[in-house]
């Protein structure tokens, strides 16, 4: 079996910390702080008319739960 290198995308959030992208599902991005297994962030991906994308905090607890449900459904059997 050959070793495979994966390209990891990092982003810096408003708290000044770097996070790597765990997954993108629908219009949500799931982020994790590399050196902290307890830090998991979810942001909405917003795309502007010019094609530029950026991340915004979720509006409320209901939206956060919806995003977590999507993540859980995708990974429940893995």
Buried (B, 14 or more C-beta within 10 A) or exposed (E): EEEEEEEEEEBEBEEEBEBEBBEEBEEBBBBBBEEEEEEBBBBBBEEEEEEEEEBEEBEEEEBBEBBBEBBEEEEEEE
